[in-house]
């Protein structure tokens, strides 16, 4: 939920652009949150706050003689669609983004995958020249895999989240 400090002001600044504001807020929260569920919740909260302002203004402040009573109804429809678009974009962006951080002892990476083949495909560049994997099953939804490689140790944790898998990778160098 750390992205709320960015997404709420952004959503309030672009509330007047219906539906496209959902795309922008969803993209910002999708890129700034590391977990998919918190990205969706952040985008939903920010879009809901901005839509509340939008609907309030449509009912209480704005009057457009040409549209008559149609403006409040359109504002509600655009708000619902904007919130849904924001959550959907946040889901897609956070699910397809790989986050990498370089540390003094190596590197850490995180990504989401749909199946085991996709995990192996994404790790193929790191696992070339590595030994056989050592599996440690934590519980039915979590597993740790360790591989010894030339000059580094590759350790990754695979967690089942929804219909996909969240993979946290730690590459530890052996050079001191």
Secondary structure as GFF3:
##gff-version 3
##sequence-region A 1 176
A	DSSP	alpha_helix	4	13	.	.	.	ID=ss1
A	DSSP	alpha_helix	20	32	.	.	.	ID=ss2
A	DSSP	alpha_helix	36	56	.	.	.	ID=ss3
A	DSSP	pi_helix	57	61	.	.	.	ID=ss4
A	DSSP	alpha_helix	70	96	.	.	.	ID=ss5
A	DSSP	beta_strand	99	103	.	.	.	ID=ss6
A	DSSP	beta_strand	106	113	.	.	.	ID=ss7
A	DSSP	alpha_helix	116	127	.	.	.	ID=ss8
A	DSSP	beta_strand	134	139	.	.	.	ID=ss9
A	DSSP	beta_strand	142	148	.	.	.	ID=ss10
A	DSSP	beta_strand	152	161	.	.	.	ID=ss11
A	DSSP	beta_strand	164	173	.	.	.	ID=ss12
###
